[in-house]
Each structure stands twice: as structure tokens, then as C-alpha cells.
Amino acid sequence: MRTAPAKGAATRDAAAKEAATGEVATFEVVLKIRRNNPEASGEHGAGAGYWQEFTVTVHSTERVLDALHTIKWEQDGSLTFRRSCAHGVCGSDAMRINGRNRLACKALIKDLNPTRPITIEPIQGLPVLKDLIVDMEPFFASYREIMPFLMPSGDVPKRERLQSPEQRERFEDTTKCILCAACTTSCPVFWTDGQYFGPAAIVNAHRFIFDSRDDAAWERLEILNDKAGVWKCRTTFNCTDACPRGIQVTEAISQVKRALNTGRI
């Protein structure tokens, strides 16, 4: 008597068939999602988080966000999460997937070992409002505090303010930030310290500190020289690993520290 292949073997067989025929394979995957409903009562009352599993059929080309949509639209409409552009630009759908901060719209299910349950939970260090949604206000409060806008001095020029390629290169990397909070909420210092600005705020300060058109660099550096600023960083590289845009976050923080230590930008 023949026995059914194990789930892992079935997934591999489907992938092999896809490669051989050009078809898009489908397979079942279990999503284990951390739920939290502040309006609920009883066993899963306000603040009582719990895990819930959903089984969905997905294509090998689908992302975690696609699977979450399938659950919300076909199985449980109460599942709550943020998303907007679905193309890795808006940063709305940052969440903790298999223990790592990722954007749900960029995480391919086939790359997450779909033979085992995929765990999904809210990013850490910010208050959970419901399910996978956290209160982003503390994060944006730190962002606003570093004055994330160009502050040139003097008269308004008649033409645009020009920069050389070398001047632009100094802050090119940190212009990529999409404020998803993946870096900040991967930081163990941020988890335990209620005052630390966090990597994203420092990255966005860096973007203006090293911009040759800006004249408020030392105002921002003075803010970051505070006890809640760059000196809280312990250089664990969690932030760099978590950034979905590939920003060298730890290096940017080091450059800000160096400017404060040397008095030179």
C-alpha cells in the first residue's frame, strides 16, 4: 500500500513540477498569528494575547501579505493589520515573521520554510492596539523631535541649491528610510528603555546632518547628544539586519557619534 508523501516532500514535489512545467505551484501553509483584541471579553479579554492558527492554500509566488489577505477575506474578517502600497515602499506592514522583523509584502512564503507553521506577531517595543497593529505615536514622536526637514540659512536662492555627487553621497543611504520602524523595534535597548530615540530617528537625523544644504546640523547633534540619544546604542547590528531597504543603520549611527566626538561633520 502506498502512503501519502509527507508535507515537506509534497511541497518539494510541487516546486519541482513548477520548475519543470512553468506552472505556479500551490501548497498549504499554516500561519500561526498572535492575536490581541482590546475590546474582547472572557478567555481572550482585553490585553490577553493568544496564538491562533490558520491553514491557507497559497501559490509559490505569494507573500505573507497575500496569505493574510486570504485569511481576512475568506476566514476571519476580524484579523487586523496595516498595509497600503504592498510593494515595500510605504512601510505600513512591518511585523515580526518567524522571529524577525520584515515587511509582509516582501516576505515570500516559499522562503520561510512553509513545511512548518509560520509565526506572525506585532513588532516589539510599541503598545499593541489590536492583533498586528501597534501604536506608532511614540516612534513618530522621536522622529519629529530630530526636526526631519531641511533648514537652510540665508535668503531663498533664485535657483535650486546645487550639490556635487560627493556631497550627495554622504547621506544617500539614509534617504532610503521608509519609517517602517523595523530597525527601531528590533533594538533590545529600545525594548527596555522608554526614552531612547531609536535607530530610525537617528538615521533620519543623519540624513540632514550630513546634507550640505542644511545649516541645523549642530542643533540635531545636540539633541542626539542627550542621554536618550546615540550613546544608548550598543552596536548589536539588529537594526541593520532588520532594515528592509538595506540601509547601513549601524554605520550611520557611528558617523553621528564620530561627529559628536570630533566636532567635525
TILUM-520028 format. One record per residue (C-alpha): residue in one letter; x, y, z. Coordinates in steps of 0.05 Angstrom, whole numbers, padded with zeros to 5 digits, always signed. Layout:
N
AXYZ...
//
This chain:
265
M+00000+00000+00000R+00027+00069-00019T+00027+00123+00034A+00016+00196+00023P+00081+00237+00019A+00100+00279+00079K+00081+00352+00075G+00153+00373+00064A+00160+00324+00007A+00095+00347-00024T+00120+00419-00023R+00185+00399-00055D+00149+00358-00108A+00104+00418-00124A+00165+00463-00131A+00199+00413-00177K+00136+00409-00220E+00133+00484-00223A+00205+00488-00247A+00194+00433-00299T+00129+00458-00329G+00129+00533-00316E+00065+00526-00274V+00056+00564-00210A+00054+00512-00154T+00004+00515-00097F+00010+00485-00028E-00019+00491+00041V+00014+00530+00095V-00003+00543+00168L+00002+00614+00194K+00007+00620+00270I-00015+00691+00286R-00010+00728+00352R-00080+00757+00366N-00099+00812+00414N-00168+00845+00417P-00174+00901+00470E-00250+00900+00462A-00258+00826+00475S-00281+00794+00540G-00276+00725+00571E-00217+00679+00559H-00186+00726+00507G-00204+00791+00542A-00171+00859+00536G-00095+00853+00535A-00097+00776+00536G-00057+00758+00475Y-00063+00688+00446W-00040+00649+00385Q-00087+00627+00331E-00071+00581+00272F-00099+00587+00202T-00088+00540+00144V-00088+00572+00075T-00073+00549+00004V-00022+00594-00029H+00016+00599-00094S+00092+00593-00091T+00096+00666-00115E+00055+00694-00058R+00079+00735+00001V+00058+00735+00073L+00014+00795+00059D-00024+00755+00007A-00037+00699+00058L-00060+00750+00109H-00109+00778+00058T-00135+00708+00044I-00148+00697+00118K-00182+00764+00127W-00225+00759+00065E-00243+00685+00069Q-00235+00660+00140D-00235+00714+00194G-00253+00785+00178S-00234+00808+00248L-00159+00797+00234T-00127+00866+00237F-00063+00890+00206R-00036+00951+00169R-00018+00952+00095S-00021+01003+00039C+00023+01001-00023A+00040+00926-00018H+00106+00939-00055G+00156+00952+00000V+00152+01028-00004C+00102+01052+00048G+00129+01012+00106S+00060+01001+00136D+00062+00925+00142A+00124+00915+00185M+00114+00855+00231R+00153+00800+00265I+00154+00739+00220N+00188+00676+00244G+00222+00717+00297R+00250+00771+00251N+00224+00839+00233R+00203+00840+00160L+00154+00873+00113A+00097+00825+00100C+00093+00849+00028K+00166+00829+00014A+00170+00763+00051L+00157+00706+00003I+00123+00647+00037K+00166+00596-00001D+00228+00627+00031L+00202+00618+00102N+00203+00542+00108P+00129+00532+00094T+00132+00460+00116R+00127+00487+00188P+00078+00538+00217I+00099+00609+00201T+00094+00653+00263I+00069+00724+00255E+00066+00775+00312P+00068+00851+00320I+00135+00887+00322Q+00162+00894+00393G+00171+00953+00439L+00108+00992+00419P+00039+00984+00451V-00006+00934+00414L-00073+00964+00393K-00102+00902+00361D-00073+00838+00331L-00014+00860+00287I-00025+00935+00295V+00018+00975+00344D+00013+01047+00367M+00065+01083+00324E+00058+01150+00361P+00120+01140+00406F+00160+01123+00344F+00138+01185+00306A+00147+01229+00367S+00221+01213+00367Y+00223+01224+00291R+00192+01293+00298E+00239+01312+00354I+00301+01308+00309M+00270+01360+00262P+00267+01317+00198F+00265+01374+00148L+00315+01417+00111M+00334+01481+00149P+00379+01524+00106S+00400+01594+00127G+00404+01658+00087D+00360+01684+00032V+00319+01639-00013P+00362+01626-00074K+00338+01644-00143R+00357+01574-00167E+00359+01506-00135R+00413+01492-00083L+00465+01451-00120Q+00506+01393-00093S+00564+01354-00121P+00557+01278-00127E+00606+01272-00069Q+00563+01316-00025R+00501+01276-00042E+00537+01210-00030R+00548+01228+00044F+00474+01218+00061E+00449+01178+00001D+00440+01114+00042T+00397+01145+00096T+00349+01177+00047K+00322+01107+00035C+00285+01103+00102I+00211+01089+00096L+00195+01096+00170C+00171+01025+00177A+00201+01020+00248A+00231+00952+00233C+00300+00976+00255T+00277+01011+00318T+00233+00954+00342S+00289+00903+00332C+00333+00941+00381P+00339+00910+00450V+00356+00978+00480F+00291+01006+00452W+00252+00947+00481T+00276+00962+00552D+00288+01037+00552G+00228+01083+00549Q+00269+01144+00528Y+00317+01120+00473F+00304+01155+00406G+00317+01091+00369P+00355+01076+00304A+00303+01105+00256A+00304+01174+00288I+00380+01175+00286V+00381+01152+00213N+00334+01209+00194A+00375+01259+00234H+00437+01233+00196R+00402+01247+00130F+00400+01322+00146I+00463+01328+00189F+00506+01308+00130D+00467+01346+00077S+00509+01405+00052R+00447+01447+00041D+00425+01444+00114D+00450+01491+00168A+00420+01460+00231A+00467+01401+00238W+00492+01421+00306E+00422+01432+00333R+00406+01360+00314L+00472+01335+00342E+00458+01369+00408I+00391+01333+00411L+00424+01266+00397N+00478+01281+00448D+00425+01275+00502K+00422+01215+00548A+00366+01186+00504G+00407+01195+00441V+00463+01160+00404W+00502+01140+00466K+00448+01090+00483C+00466+01049+00422R+00502+00984+00439T+00521+00966+00366T+00485+00899+00364F+00472+00906+00289N+00399+00883+00298C+00376+00948+00265T+00419+00938+00203D+00397+00865+00196A+00323+00885+00202C+00322+00943+00152P+00282+00922+00090R+00316+00976+00049G+00387+00953+00064I+00408+01017+00100Q+00473+01011+00138V+00439+01035+00202T+00495+01019+00250E+00545+01055+00206A+00501+01117+00204I+00496+01117+00280S+00572+01110+00284Q+00581+01170+00238V+00536+01212+00283K+00577+01190+00344R+00641+01208+00307A+00615+01278+00291L+00600+01289+00364N+00668+01263+00387T+00709+01301+00336G+00667+01365+00329R+00671+01356+00253I+00617+01338+00203
//
